[in-house]
Amino acid sequence: MLCFSMTYSLDLREAALSYIKNGGSKVEASRLFGFSRSTLYRWLDMEDLTPKIHGSRDRKIDKEALKKHVKDHPDMFLHERAEIFGVAVSGMHYALKRLGIVKKRARV
């Protein structure tokens, strides 16, 4: 099942809440403006109606620095590399995976 998140503009949010404050019903506002009642109730509970931006985050690990570090220290353990870069082991794992760097060690 695919799930798409929709961000409504600040103007639409304010218009819907203004409609309710001026005597309109919540059910009618959700029909008129085209969103669910649960969305409307969530907006009523929010102090700041500004839409949040999802999906854009800064990465802690510099890709070029990581590539150079792997080249300079190819036998380093994942937990050691994570400590040097100041990230969690899982974060280091995913950063290396994104760069296509996978190292399997044979257990002795």
C-alpha positions as CSV (number, residue, x, y, z in Angstrom):
1,M,0.0,0.0,0.0
2,L,1.4,3.4,-1.0
3,C,1.0,6.3,1.4
4,F,1.4,9.9,0.2
5,S,1.7,12.7,2.6
6,M,0.2,16.0,1.6
7,T,1.2,19.3,3.0
8,Y,-1.6,21.9,3.1
9,S,-0.6,25.6,2.7
10,L,-0.7,27.9,5.7
11,D,-3.4,30.0,4.0
12,L,-5.7,27.0,3.7
13,R,-5.2,26.0,7.3
14,E,-5.9,29.6,8.5
15,A,-9.0,29.8,6.2
16,A,-10.4,26.5,7.6
17,L,-9.9,27.6,11.2
18,S,-11.3,31.0,10.5
19,Y,-14.4,29.3,9.0
20,I,-14.9,27.4,12.2
21,K,-14.3,30.5,14.4
22,N,-17.0,32.3,12.4
23,G,-19.6,29.7,13.2
24,G,-19.1,27.0,10.6
25,S,-19.1,23.4,11.7
26,K,-16.0,21.2,11.7
27,V,-17.7,18.6,9.5
28,E,-18.6,21.2,6.9
29,A,-15.2,22.8,7.0
30,S,-13.5,19.4,6.3
31,R,-15.9,18.9,3.3
32,L,-15.6,22.5,2.0
33,F,-11.8,22.6,2.2
34,G,-11.1,19.0,1.2
35,F,-9.3,17.4,4.1
36,S,-10.2,14.9,6.8
37,R,-11.7,15.9,10.2
38,S,-8.8,14.3,12.0
39,T,-6.5,16.8,10.1
40,L,-8.7,19.6,11.2
41,Y,-8.7,18.5,14.9
42,R,-4.9,18.3,14.8
43,W,-4.7,21.8,13.5
44,L,-7.1,23.0,16.2
45,D,-4.6,21.6,18.8
46,M,-1.5,23.2,17.2
47,E,0.0,26.4,18.4
48,D,1.9,27.0,15.2
49,L,0.1,26.1,11.9
50,T,3.2,26.5,9.8
51,P,3.6,23.3,7.6
52,K,6.5,21.1,8.6
53,I,9.0,20.1,5.9
54,H,9.6,16.4,5.8
55,G,12.2,14.4,4.0
56,S,15.0,17.0,3.9
57,R,17.6,16.5,6.6
58,D,21.3,17.3,6.8
59,R,23.6,14.4,7.1
60,K,26.2,14.4,9.8
61,I,28.7,12.4,7.7
62,D,30.6,14.1,4.9
63,K,30.6,11.7,2.0
64,E,34.0,12.7,0.6
65,A,35.6,12.6,4.1
66,L,34.2,9.1,4.6
67,K,35.4,7.8,1.3
68,K,38.9,9.1,2.1
69,H,38.8,7.6,5.6
70,V,37.8,4.2,4.2
71,K,40.6,4.4,1.6
72,D,43.2,5.4,4.3
73,H,42.0,2.9,6.9
74,P,40.4,-0.1,5.1
75,D,40.6,-2.5,8.0
76,M,38.9,-0.3,10.6
77,F,35.9,-1.8,12.4
78,L,32.5,-0.2,11.9
79,H,32.2,0.9,15.6
80,E,35.6,2.5,15.5
81,R,34.8,4.5,12.3
82,A,31.4,5.5,13.9
83,E,33.2,6.8,17.0
84,I,35.6,8.9,14.9
85,F,32.8,10.5,12.9
86,G,30.6,11.0,16.0
87,V,27.6,9.0,14.9
88,A,25.8,5.8,15.8
89,V,27.0,2.5,14.4
90,S,23.8,2.1,12.5
91,G,24.3,5.6,11.0
92,M,27.7,4.6,9.8
93,H,26.4,1.4,8.4
94,Y,23.8,3.2,6.3
95,A,26.3,5.9,5.2
96,L,28.7,3.2,3.9
97,K,25.8,1.4,2.3
98,R,24.7,4.5,0.5
99,L,28.2,4.9,-0.9
100,G,28.3,1.2,-2.0
101,I,31.1,0.3,0.5
102,V,30.4,-3.1,2.0
103,K,33.1,-5.1,3.8
104,K,32.5,-8.6,4.8
105,R,35.0,-10.2,7.3
106,A,35.4,-13.9,7.6
107,R,35.0,-15.1,11.2
108,V,37.9,-17.0,12.6
